[in-house]
């Protein structure tokens, strides 16, 4: 199974100063990755810088008013995208657009060539069509879904897997009525963690009922819970046989994360990722891998290198 990694200065500028979502995780990752020449030879590494400057792609998912708001805030260079979680800096619009364009490019690669595309600076699952939130400016997942539809038609079946500790509310509620977007989201119970959503009773609506699966875990849940539900996820994945897998694999469920309360080990996390990769390979379905959250920068970087090694060795 071929694998492609996207890297770039602007892409790896997604993050904030004096904030849980630090850009340091990309710096640590690049330092480790550049030392591993064998790993680099096993991947197609795509350098991107200004991959796309045309904001028309954002309108596939986001409202024009919201995109224009982000532009104005980005030019001003201060304030917040939301109510206090997502600070503005000059150029945040361009950085966020880069992440979206890379995810769309990666989704296209995964769909056409049945490979794994890695956007480590992607997975911004809290942004809605008309607003941002939770460190997320634009929802690259939603834009990628609409981008693939715009190119290849609306009969495509998507399977979105999310193991970030936070519920992917911006994805779930945007596609709650959409029967062609399957969602399996394993996260910390919303009674204890932002954004306070993603309960097991939320299964989709209308024709989409039964295409969505929310798995809220109690605080301190460990590898055993993660693997129990990843195995359940894979049962649905094999049954559905989607055309593409979108995989938000945030690492904020790892024990010791400063803003969440789950207790996965590195090995448990990596085994879960490997299971999804193997399922994609067996089904002959491409995967867009998105880095998502994770607020232990050096640990996140080390695990990204290990994730890439898993992909190369499939």
Rosetta silent file (secondary structure, phi, psi, omega in degrees, C-alpha in Angstrom):
SEQUENCE: XXXXXXXXXXXXXXXXXXXXXXXXXXXXXXXXXXXXXXXXXXXXXXXXXXXXXXXXXXXXXXXXXXXXXXXXXXXXXXXXXXXXXXXXXXXXXXXXXXXXXXXXXXXXXXXXXXXXXXXXXXXXXXXXXXXXXXXXXXXXXXXXXXXXXXXXXXXXXXXXXXXXXXXXXXXXXXXXXXXXXXXXXXXXXXXXXXXXXXXXXXXXXXXXXXXXXXXXXXXXXXXXXXXXXXXXXXXXXXXXXXXXXXXXXXXXXXXXXXXXXXXXXXXXXXXXXXXXXXXXXXXXXXXXXXXXXXXXXXXXXXXXXXXXXXXXXX
SCORE:     score description
SCORE:     0.000 S_00000001
   1 L     0.000  117.444 -177.285    0.000    0.000    0.000 S_00000001
   2 L   -69.041  149.947 -179.916    1.653    3.208   -1.166 S_00000001
   3 E  -132.768  142.599 -179.485    2.036    6.075    1.296 S_00000001
   4 E  -130.440  132.777  178.715    2.443    9.797    0.782 S_00000001
   5 E  -116.662  130.697  175.857    3.494   12.387    3.387 S_00000001
   6 E   -99.433  132.282  176.208    2.909   16.115    2.996 S_00000001
   7 E  -134.767  154.418  177.804    5.341   18.555    4.611 S_00000001
   8 L   175.436  150.544 -177.681    5.743   22.317    4.364 S_00000001
   9 L   -62.298  -46.081 -179.578    6.622   25.438    6.305 S_00000001
  10 L   -69.373  -42.892  179.056    3.177   26.979    6.010 S_00000001
  11 H   -57.002  -44.017 -177.016    1.411   23.681    6.602 S_00000001
  12 H   -86.734   17.115  171.161    3.460   23.108    9.758 S_00000001
  13 H   -97.571    4.535  179.314    2.670   26.599   11.016 S_00000001
  14 L   -73.656  114.317 -177.932   -0.775   25.447   12.160 S_00000001
  15 L   155.718 -176.113 -170.694   -0.756   26.104   15.883 S_00000001
  16 L  -141.931  152.942  177.395   -0.595   28.926   18.381 S_00000001
  17 L   -76.397  141.405  177.008    1.857   30.644   20.719 S_00000001
  18 L    48.870   54.501 -169.801    1.581   29.833   24.453 S_00000001
  19 L  -149.308  151.553  178.233   -1.242   27.432   23.699 S_00000001
  20 L   -56.057  -38.187 -179.779   -1.875   23.681   24.071 S_00000001
  21 L   -86.388   86.993 -175.586   -1.748   23.248   20.283 S_00000001
  22 L   -90.580  144.571  174.147    1.931   24.025   19.849 S_00000001
  23 L   -71.186  -11.851 -177.525    3.795   24.113   16.534 S_00000001
  24 H   -58.804  -29.826 -177.377    6.660   22.370   18.338 S_00000001
  25 H   -62.695  -31.449  176.988    5.196   18.975   17.567 S_00000001
  26 H   -73.789  -38.849  177.801    5.934   19.523   13.871 S_00000001
  27 H   -62.541  -46.752  178.688    9.476   20.705   14.610 S_00000001
  28 H   -61.545  -41.327 -179.984   10.140   17.645   16.761 S_00000001
  29 H   -61.369  -48.716 -178.099    8.632   15.408   14.094 S_00000001
  30 H   -61.604  -38.838  177.474   10.784   16.816   11.289 S_00000001
  31 H   -59.482  -45.717 -179.805   13.926   16.443   13.401 S_00000001
  32 H   -68.748  -42.837 -176.028   13.145   12.760   14.001 S_00000001
  33 H   -64.947  -40.505 -177.810   11.990   12.089   10.453 S_00000001
  34 H   -68.904  -20.918  177.982   15.089   13.595    8.828 S_00000001
  35 H   -81.808  -13.388 -174.033   17.315   11.330   10.900 S_00000001
  36 L  -107.254   80.285 -174.399   15.529    8.220    9.608 S_00000001
  37 H   -64.616  -32.240  179.187   16.686    7.931    6.005 S_00000001
  38 H   -63.929  -41.244  178.826   15.234    4.443    5.649 S_00000001
  39 H   -64.983  -44.298 -179.101   11.761    5.641    6.542 S_00000001
  40 H   -59.835  -35.964 -179.531   11.968    8.564    4.137 S_00000001
  41 H   -69.590  -21.495 -179.445   12.881    6.193    1.280 S_00000001
  42 L   -86.602   -1.891 -176.922    9.727    4.173    1.926 S_00000001
  43 L  -122.160  154.671  164.609    7.436    7.165    1.466 S_00000001
  44 E   -90.641  113.290 -177.480    6.572    9.618   -1.253 S_00000001
  45 E  -100.316  120.735 -177.271    7.336   12.924    0.452 S_00000001
  46 E  -108.911  114.664  175.050    5.525   15.906   -1.062 S_00000001
  47 E   -82.855  128.003 -178.924    6.818   19.350   -0.174 S_00000001
  48 L  -124.560  143.313  172.485    4.049   21.920   -0.231 S_00000001
  49 L  -157.174  110.615 -174.620    4.124   25.666    0.160 S_00000001
  50 L    68.021   42.965 -177.048    1.166   27.664   -0.966 S_00000001
  51 L   -54.632  -37.433  175.716   -0.438   24.538   -2.436 S_00000001
  52 L  -151.116  134.166  179.247   -3.548   26.553   -3.115 S_00000001
  53 L  -111.585   -1.119 -178.056   -4.318   30.218   -2.700 S_00000001
  54 L   -89.082  116.583 -175.898   -7.816   30.104   -4.163 S_00000001
  55 H   -79.522    1.325  179.969  -10.400   30.204   -1.393 S_00000001
  56 H   -58.976  -30.043 -179.149  -13.155   28.841   -3.650 S_00000001
  57 H   -62.361  -31.168 -179.001  -12.415   25.384   -2.280 S_00000001
  58 H   -66.063  -31.050 -176.120  -13.577   26.509    1.175 S_00000001
  59 H   -73.650   -8.318  172.368  -17.040   27.343   -0.138 S_00000001
  60 H   -61.965  -27.499 -177.659  -17.628   23.693   -0.907 S_00000001
  61 L  -125.051  -44.801 -172.415  -18.329   23.348    2.825 S_00000001
  62 L   -89.948  155.440  176.662  -18.138   26.704    4.599 S_00000001
  63 L   -76.212  150.167  179.436  -20.415   29.708    4.302 S_00000001
  64 H   -60.975  -40.001 -179.196  -19.109   32.772    2.507 S_00000001
  65 H   -61.294  -40.605 -179.091  -19.798   34.971    5.529 S_00000001
  66 H   -69.043  -43.039  178.953  -17.660   32.795    7.775 S_00000001
  67 H   -59.672  -43.490  179.575  -14.752   32.630    5.309 S_00000001
  68 H   -64.427  -36.330  176.600  -14.833   36.415    4.971 S_00000001
  69 H   -61.355  -45.900 -179.859  -14.835   36.774    8.766 S_00000001
  70 H   -63.132  -39.570  177.229  -11.688   34.647    9.056 S_00000001
  71 H   -58.414  -47.396 -178.082  -10.021   36.720    6.337 S_00000001
  72 H   -63.385  -44.820  179.508  -10.742   39.950    8.197 S_00000001
  73 H   -63.710  -38.871 -179.814   -9.508   38.584   11.522 S_00000001
  74 H   -63.701  -41.196  178.143   -6.381   37.198    9.864 S_00000001
  75 H   -67.212  -36.478  179.542   -5.553   40.585    8.352 S_00000001
  76 H   -71.639  -42.380  172.126   -6.125   42.291   11.701 S_00000001
  77 L    90.373    9.756  176.176   -3.974   39.762   13.505 S_00000001
  78 L  -153.235  167.941 -177.113   -5.583   39.568   16.928 S_00000001
  79 L   106.526 -158.287 -178.329   -8.753   38.393   18.665 S_00000001
  80 E  -137.000  145.146  174.168  -10.366   34.971   18.586 S_00000001
  81 L   -69.657  -35.235 -175.392  -12.023   32.843   15.941 S_00000001
  82 L  -122.844 -139.135 -177.036  -14.439   31.570   18.598 S_00000001
  83 L   -98.679   15.881  174.362  -15.155   32.397   22.237 S_00000001
  84 L   140.456   -9.133 -179.550  -11.623   31.998   23.510 S_00000001
  85 L   -87.382  -27.767 -167.668  -10.074   28.662   22.444 S_00000001
  86 L  -122.125   89.924 -176.574   -8.782   29.624   19.017 S_00000001
  87 E   -73.502  153.035  179.601   -6.663   32.791   18.945 S_00000001
  88 L   -91.487  143.538  166.509   -6.020   34.783   15.794 S_00000001
  89 L  -136.259  159.496  179.690   -2.581   35.579   14.401 S_00000001
  90 L   -62.245  126.578 -179.213   -1.650   37.387   11.206 S_00000001
  91 L    92.733    4.517 -179.536   -1.826   34.876    8.395 S_00000001
  92 H   -62.069  -29.462  178.277   -4.052   32.359   10.185 S_00000001
  93 H   -63.171  -49.444 -177.352   -6.310   32.365    7.140 S_00000001
  94 H   -65.640  -40.187  178.523   -3.521   31.290    4.775 S_00000001
  95 H   -62.792  -44.322 -178.852   -2.186   28.666    7.197 S_00000001
  96 H   -68.851  -37.423  176.272   -5.656   27.184    7.687 S_00000001
  97 H   -63.194  -39.432  178.515   -6.365   27.230    3.950 S_00000001
  98 H   -59.325  -44.220  179.364   -3.102   25.346    3.355 S_00000001
  99 H   -60.530  -43.220  178.825   -4.213   22.589    5.725 S_00000001
 100 H   -61.476  -46.933 -176.649   -7.545   22.292    3.914 S_00000001
 101 H   -64.612  -38.074  178.132   -5.920   22.139    0.482 S_00000001
 102 H   -65.310  -41.613  177.888   -3.448   19.468    1.597 S_00000001
 103 H   -62.470  -40.847  177.924   -6.281   17.347    3.011 S_00000001
 104 H   -64.492  -43.239  178.120   -8.203   17.669   -0.266 S_00000001
 105 H   -61.321  -43.353  179.250   -5.078   16.772   -2.252 S_00000001
 106 H   -66.914  -39.198  177.702   -4.484   13.802    0.050 S_00000001
 107 H   -63.042  -40.022  178.612   -8.088   12.644   -0.191 S_00000001
 108 H   -63.243  -43.004  176.937   -7.840   12.737   -3.971 S_00000001
 109 H   -61.972  -47.693 -179.609   -4.648   10.645   -3.842 S_00000001
 110 H   -60.903  -41.909 -177.420   -6.198    8.142   -1.430 S_00000001
 111 H   -67.591  -43.835 -174.270   -9.341    7.836   -3.535 S_00000001
 112 H   -78.376  -36.154 -170.240   -7.596    7.418   -6.890 S_00000001
 113 H  -114.470    1.629  178.285   -4.632    5.265   -5.882 S_00000001
 114 L    55.414   36.318  176.141   -5.896    3.419   -2.767 S_00000001
 115 L  -105.120 -174.024  175.826   -2.880    4.612   -0.800 S_00000001
 116 E  -108.593  123.105  176.526   -2.433    6.329    2.555 S_00000001
 117 E  -107.924  129.888 -176.514   -2.034   10.112    2.482 S_00000001
 118 E  -108.416  115.105  166.698   -0.703   11.785    5.624 S_00000001
 119 E  -114.397   92.632 -177.587   -1.639   15.340    6.583 S_00000001
 120 L   -66.300  -23.745  178.414   -0.260   15.580   10.095 S_00000001
 121 L  -100.057   41.590  177.328   -1.476   19.184   10.269 S_00000001
 122 L  -133.325  178.679  178.232   -5.066   18.243    9.496 S_00000001
 123 L   103.059   37.242 -171.840   -8.108   16.884   11.264 S_00000001
 124 L   -90.085   76.893 -165.244   -9.873   20.074   12.416 S_00000001
 125 L   -85.171    0.954  178.513  -13.118   18.391   13.342 S_00000001
 126 L   -95.760  -11.799 -179.648  -14.709   21.091   15.547 S_00000001
 127 L   -75.389  135.966  175.494  -15.264   23.672   12.816 S_00000001
 128 E   -99.276  177.352 -179.746  -18.824   23.959   11.497 S_00000001
 129 L   -60.768  -33.624 -173.219  -19.944   25.334    8.178 S_00000001
 130 L  -118.002   12.255  179.706  -20.492   28.785    9.686 S_00000001
 131 E  -167.030  158.210  174.927  -18.088   28.936   12.637 S_00000001
 132 L  -102.776 -179.716  178.334  -14.858   27.667   14.119 S_00000001
 133 E   168.695  156.303  173.151  -14.094   26.305   17.564 S_00000001
 134 L    57.803   44.033  179.362  -11.808   24.124   19.643 S_00000001
 135 L    75.968    4.779 -174.299   -8.544   25.161   17.886 S_00000001
 136 E  -110.800  122.775  179.931  -10.189   24.507   14.495 S_00000001
 137 L   -91.076  -62.130  175.683  -10.582   27.298   11.936 S_00000001
 138 L  -115.070  148.176 -178.437  -11.752   25.444    8.829 S_00000001
 139 L   -90.903   92.722 -177.607  -13.045   21.871    8.743 S_00000001
 140 H   -64.570  -23.940  178.621  -10.650   20.175    6.322 S_00000001
 141 H   -69.051  -50.927  179.161  -12.575   16.911    6.715 S_00000001
 142 H   -61.557  -42.974  178.683  -15.854   18.406    5.541 S_00000001
 143 H   -62.761  -40.128 -179.931  -14.178   20.288    2.699 S_00000001
 144 H   -63.007  -41.182  177.160  -12.418   17.086    1.611 S_00000001
 145 H   -58.921  -47.891 -177.615  -15.700   15.179    1.496 S_00000001
 146 H   -70.599  -30.654  177.524  -17.289   17.863   -0.672 S_00000001
 147 H   -65.283  -46.528  178.618  -14.169   18.142   -2.829 S_00000001
 148 H   -62.767  -40.407  177.048  -14.225   14.434   -3.640 S_00000001
 149 H   -62.516  -40.726 -177.767  -17.937   14.665   -4.394 S_00000001
 150 H   -65.144  -26.842 -177.262  -17.365   17.636   -6.680 S_00000001
 151 H   -94.534  -33.327 -168.875  -14.807   15.657   -8.686 S_00000001
 152 H  -124.728   -0.904  175.446  -16.197   12.121   -8.670 S_00000001
 153 L   107.130  166.004 -172.868  -19.916   12.323   -7.936 S_00000001
 154 L   -94.558    5.380  178.033  -22.314   12.053   -5.036 S_00000001
 155 L   -90.120    1.557 -178.000  -22.630    8.261   -4.954 S_00000001
 156 L   -71.164  138.092  177.840  -19.305    7.874   -3.141 S_00000001
 157 L  -102.711  123.943  179.495  -19.449    6.270    0.296 S_00000001
 158 E  -105.193  143.970  172.297  -17.192    7.776    2.961 S_00000001
 159 E  -125.944  113.049 -177.214  -16.225    6.147    6.242 S_00000001
 160 E  -102.262  118.624  177.516  -14.938    8.597    8.840 S_00000001
 161 E  -108.703  130.484 -177.298  -13.058    7.130   11.826 S_00000001
 162 E  -133.469  115.255  177.624  -12.216    9.480   14.706 S_00000001
 163 L  -114.054   10.014  171.418  -10.193    8.373   17.749 S_00000001
 164 L   -57.501  147.976 -178.488   -9.319   11.867   18.989 S_00000001
 165 L   -63.708  -24.207 -179.660  -10.285   12.290   22.651 S_00000001
 166 L   -96.264  141.913  176.503  -12.750   15.034   21.669 S_00000001
 167 L   -63.304  136.308  178.159  -15.953   14.324   19.787 S_00000001
 168 L   -81.951   69.794 -172.917  -15.804   15.460   16.158 S_00000001
 169 H   -64.049  -36.858 -179.185  -18.924   17.584   16.446 S_00000001
 170 H   -65.398  -29.178  175.387  -18.277   19.696   13.356 S_00000001
 171 H   -80.894  -49.657 -175.269  -18.201   16.566   11.223 S_00000001
 172 H   -57.298  -53.352 -173.632  -21.008   14.695   12.952 S_00000001
 173 L   -73.828  -21.494  175.691  -23.613   17.478   12.923 S_00000001
 174 L   -74.114  -24.160 -176.370  -22.709   18.567    9.396 S_00000001
 175 L  -123.428   20.965 -177.310  -23.442   15.042    8.105 S_00000001
 176 L   -59.688  -31.151 -178.795  -26.038   13.883   10.620 S_00000001
 177 L  -101.165    7.035 -172.627  -28.636   13.523    7.826 S_00000001
 178 L  -100.567  111.065 -176.334  -26.239   12.220    5.169 S_00000001
 179 L   -76.437   -8.658 -179.642  -26.490    8.443    4.557 S_00000001
 180 L   -93.805   -2.240  177.847  -23.353    8.362    2.390 S_00000001
 181 E  -115.993  102.961  175.175  -21.062    9.502    5.229 S_00000001
 182 E   -84.008  141.131 -178.666  -20.539    6.801    7.845 S_00000001
 183 E  -131.389  130.758  170.045  -19.042    7.975   11.126 S_00000001
 184 E  -129.635  109.749 -170.480  -17.469    5.963   13.934 S_00000001
 185 E  -121.923  113.507  178.867  -16.248    8.315   16.667 S_00000001
 186 E  -105.438  121.883 -171.412  -14.547    7.047   19.858 S_00000001
 187 E  -155.674  167.944  174.147  -14.007    9.860   22.352 S_00000001
 188 E   -69.434  141.455 -179.197  -14.145   10.896   25.979 S_00000001
 189 L   -50.289  130.100 -178.459  -17.688   11.300   27.298 S_00000001
 190 L   -63.968  -12.381  175.290  -19.004   14.784   26.574 S_00000001
 191 L   -72.178  -14.096 -176.067  -20.123   15.162   30.185 S_00000001
 192 L  -119.484   -8.729 -171.036  -16.455   15.536   31.089 S_00000001
 193 L  -150.437  146.192  171.374  -14.829   17.130   28.047 S_00000001
 194 L   -52.178  141.946    4.142  -15.334   19.705   25.301 S_00000001
 195 L   -96.021   13.464  177.487  -17.456   19.939   23.193 S_00000001
 196 L    79.024   23.950 -175.978  -20.029   18.150   25.373 S_00000001
 197 L  -131.508 -175.901  174.374  -21.536   16.135   22.520 S_00000001
 198 L    86.010   47.461 -179.001  -21.291   12.714   20.897 S_00000001
 199 L   -86.898  157.016 -173.255  -23.595   10.529   22.970 S_00000001
 200 L   -63.309  -22.874  178.194  -24.335    6.932   22.032 S_00000001
 201 L   -73.390  -13.993 -179.486  -27.966    7.799   21.262 S_00000001
 202 L   -85.050  100.021 -172.052  -26.773   10.043   18.411 S_00000001
 203 L  -118.026   12.097 -171.468  -26.937    7.603   15.497 S_00000001
 204 L    97.913  165.622 -177.800  -27.774    9.908   12.600 S_00000001
 205 L  -131.200  157.373  178.570  -31.151   11.234   11.505 S_00000001
 206 H    58.961 -134.749 -179.387  -33.650   10.540    8.773 S_00000001
 207 H   -64.304  -17.382 -177.550  -32.289    8.283    6.044 S_00000001
 208 H   -90.839    1.332  179.872  -28.890    8.405    7.766 S_00000001
 209 L   -61.229  131.088 -179.216  -30.050    6.792   10.999 S_00000001
 210 L    93.220   -3.891  176.237  -27.743    3.883   11.756 S_00000001
 211 L   -97.537   -0.891 -178.177  -24.844    5.214    9.686 S_00000001
 212 E  -123.236  139.270 -179.353  -23.337    7.045   12.667 S_00000001
 213 E  -135.242  114.686  175.720  -21.780    5.525   15.780 S_00000001
 214 E  -107.109  130.905 -178.398  -20.720    7.593   18.764 S_00000001
 215 E  -123.906   93.552  177.361  -18.773    5.876   21.530 S_00000001
 216 E   -83.144  125.160 -178.656  -18.343    8.066   24.639 S_00000001
 217 E  -102.364  142.858  175.701  -15.750    6.641   27.027 S_00000001
 218 L   -68.759  155.187  175.571  -15.534    7.417   30.742 S_00000001
 219 L   -52.273  147.953  178.202  -12.421    9.217   31.978 S_00000001
 220 L    74.827    8.432  174.875   -9.339    7.019   32.455 S_00000001
 221 L   -58.515  147.466 -170.289  -10.458    4.519   29.805 S_00000001
 222 L  -119.306 -166.978 -178.592   -7.491    2.495   28.571 S_00000001
 223 H   -56.419  -36.060 -176.227   -6.275    0.436   25.626 S_00000001
 224 H   -62.067  -40.663  177.439   -8.793   -2.310   26.269 S_00000001
 225 H   -68.710  -43.511  179.071  -11.716    0.052   25.672 S_00000001
 226 H   -57.123  -45.850 -175.994  -10.069    1.605   22.633 S_00000001
 227 H   -74.248  -32.654  175.646   -9.482   -1.793   21.041 S_00000001
 228 H   -57.441  -44.460 -175.084  -12.896   -3.136   21.912 S_00000001
 229 H   -85.689  -26.813  171.701  -14.496   -0.313   19.949 S_00000001
 230 H   -63.447  -40.076  177.635  -11.936   -0.188   17.151 S_00000001
 231 H   -62.875  -39.471  176.055  -12.781   -3.841   16.529 S_00000001
 232 H   -65.102  -41.728  176.955  -16.471   -2.922   16.444 S_00000001
 233 H   -55.958  -44.840 -177.183  -15.655   -0.071   14.083 S_00000001
 234 H   -66.816  -32.130  175.069  -13.883   -2.477   11.735 S_00000001
 235 H   -58.642  -45.097  178.391  -16.887   -4.799   11.677 S_00000001
 236 H   -68.272  -38.854 -179.471  -18.954   -1.910   10.301 S_00000001
 237 H   -60.209  -46.651  178.855  -16.148   -0.846    7.979 S_00000001
 238 H   -65.502  -37.182 -179.952  -15.949   -4.287    6.364 S_00000001
 239 H   -65.785  -42.777 -175.714  -19.740   -4.457    6.138 S_00000001
 240 H   -74.195  -41.334 -176.701  -20.054   -1.050    4.470 S_00000001
 241 L    59.293   62.560 -174.278  -17.095   -1.409    2.090 S_00000001
 242 L   -71.107  172.160  176.827  -16.623    2.359    1.595 S_00000001
 243 L   -88.479  -21.462  179.528  -14.883    4.074   -1.300 S_00000001
 244 E  -158.162  146.752  176.359  -12.527    6.035    0.967 S_00000001
 245 E  -111.571  129.420  172.385  -11.595    6.140    4.664 S_00000001
 246 E  -107.867  123.871 -168.986  -10.985    9.437    6.459 S_00000001
 247 E  -125.044  102.423  175.422   -9.059    8.803    9.675 S_00000001
 248 E   -90.348  106.394 -169.881   -8.747   11.499   12.343 S_00000001
 249 L  -114.087   50.236  178.263   -6.178    9.894   14.635 S_00000001
 250 L   -55.455  148.013 -176.647   -5.568   12.533   17.295 S_00000001
 251 L  -103.825   16.470 -178.854   -3.264   11.503   20.142 S_00000001
 252 L   -78.447    2.046  170.761   -4.923   13.416   22.974 S_00000001
 253 L   -86.613   -3.407  178.961   -6.287   10.143   24.324 S_00000001
 254 E   -69.059  141.796  178.623   -2.774    9.176   25.443 S_00000001
 255 L   -55.139  137.724  178.073   -2.254    8.987   29.198 S_00000001
 256 L    91.862   -3.758  177.617   -0.858   12.216   30.599 S_00000001
 257 L   -58.907  136.652 -172.756   -2.363   14.549   28.017 S_00000001
 258 L   -73.712  -13.154 -177.072   -2.773   17.919   29.769 S_00000001
 259 L  -123.973    5.882  178.002   -6.328   18.661   28.641 S_00000001
 260 L  -131.560 -176.944 -170.449   -8.047   15.245   28.494 S_00000001
 261 L  -137.043   24.207  176.146   -8.573   12.277   30.796 S_00000001
 262 L   -93.436  171.529 -169.900   -8.083    9.064   28.803 S_00000001
 263 L  -137.346   41.351  176.399   -5.267    6.597   29.413 S_00000001
 264 E   -69.558  148.814  169.536   -4.172    4.966   26.168 S_00000001
 265 L   -90.106  163.796  174.960   -0.575    3.797   25.919 S_00000001
 266 H   -57.595  -43.660 -178.006    1.571    4.566   22.885 S_00000001
 267 H   -65.060  -39.870  178.946    1.493    0.881   21.973 S_00000001
 268 H   -65.185  -41.958  177.424   -2.287    0.699   22.302 S_00000001
 269 H   -61.742  -48.712 -177.162   -2.727    3.767   20.123 S_00000001
 270 H   -64.282  -36.875  177.107   -0.333    2.473   17.468 S_00000001
 271 H   -64.464  -38.738  177.921   -2.022   -0.938   17.414 S_00000001
 272 H   -64.244  -44.129  177.671   -5.396    0.747   16.838 S_00000001
 273 H   -60.230  -44.549 -179.005   -3.958    2.779   13.964 S_00000001
 274 H   -60.945  -37.175  178.766   -2.415   -0.356   12.468 S_00000001
 275 H   -62.006  -41.701  179.221   -5.770   -2.141   12.556 S_00000001
 276 H   -67.159  -41.970  178.664   -7.389    0.618   10.503 S_00000001
 277 H   -60.323  -45.269 -178.928   -4.485    0.621    8.043 S_00000001
 278 H   -64.124  -37.407  178.001   -4.695   -3.151    7.583 S_00000001
 279 H   -62.942  -43.102  177.662   -8.449   -2.945    7.035 S_00000001
 280 H   -59.974  -42.721  179.465   -7.935   -0.347    4.320 S_00000001
 281 H   -63.546  -45.092 -178.392   -5.346   -2.547    2.643 S_00000001
 282 H   -65.468  -33.610  179.131   -7.563   -5.642    2.786 S_00000001
 283 H   -83.811  -13.028 -176.271  -10.498   -3.705    1.367 S_00000001
 284 L    70.564   34.576 -174.776   -8.367   -2.003   -1.267 S_00000001
 285 L  -117.781  133.619  178.867   -9.532    1.385    0.005 S_00000001
 286 E   -73.409  158.350 -176.291   -7.374    4.485    0.384 S_00000001
 287 E  -130.124  130.295  166.819   -6.991    6.345    3.668 S_00000001
 288 E   -97.101  112.435 -179.083   -6.564   10.042    4.437 S_00000001
 289 E   -96.480  126.740 -177.108   -4.718   10.145    7.786 S_00000001
 290 E  -120.784  131.942 -172.402   -5.131   13.357    9.776 S_00000001
 291 L   -66.235  -35.099  177.135   -2.986   14.230   12.795 S_00000001
 292 L    60.212 -147.745 -175.462   -5.704   15.906   14.856 S_00000001
 293 L   -84.584 -178.066 -176.988   -5.110   16.755   18.509 S_00000001
 294 L   137.851  115.816 -165.315   -2.427   15.732   20.960 S_00000001
 295 L  -121.813   28.931  170.125   -0.802   18.077   23.442 S_00000001
 296 L  -121.255   84.831 -163.785    2.418   16.290   24.424 S_00000001
 297 H   -53.440  -48.143 -177.733    4.529   17.560   21.496 S_00000001
 298 H   -66.709  -38.383  179.794    7.593   15.308   21.668 S_00000001
 299 H   -66.860  -43.502  177.247    5.492   12.219   22.322 S_00000001
 300 H   -58.683  -45.455 -179.170    3.144   13.039   19.459 S_00000001
 301 H   -61.140  -44.567  179.151    6.117   13.519   17.128 S_00000001
 302 H   -60.756  -41.323 -178.823    7.660   10.173   18.105 S_00000001
 303 H   -70.965  -32.223  175.406    4.379    8.387   17.498 S_00000001
 304 H   -61.284  -41.120  177.194    3.916   10.002   14.090 S_00000001
 305 H   -61.094  -42.262  179.787    7.254    8.529   13.046 S_00000001
 306 H   -66.975  -37.621  177.045    6.086    5.133   14.312 S_00000001
 307 H   -61.501  -43.780  178.180    2.757    5.500   12.488 S_00000001
 308 H   -61.822  -38.330  179.133    4.617    6.177    9.235 S_00000001
 309 H   -64.993  -38.838  175.728    6.732    3.104    9.840 S_00000001
 310 H   -58.616  -45.037 -178.351    3.571    1.022   10.276 S_00000001
 311 H   -64.514  -43.648 -178.476    2.302    2.292    6.933 S_00000001
 312 H   -64.107  -32.791 -176.597    5.572    1.651    5.120 S_00000001
 313 L   -90.885    5.012 -179.552    5.726   -1.908    6.471 S_00000001
 314 L   -60.640    0.000    0.000    2.152   -2.875    5.553 S_00000001
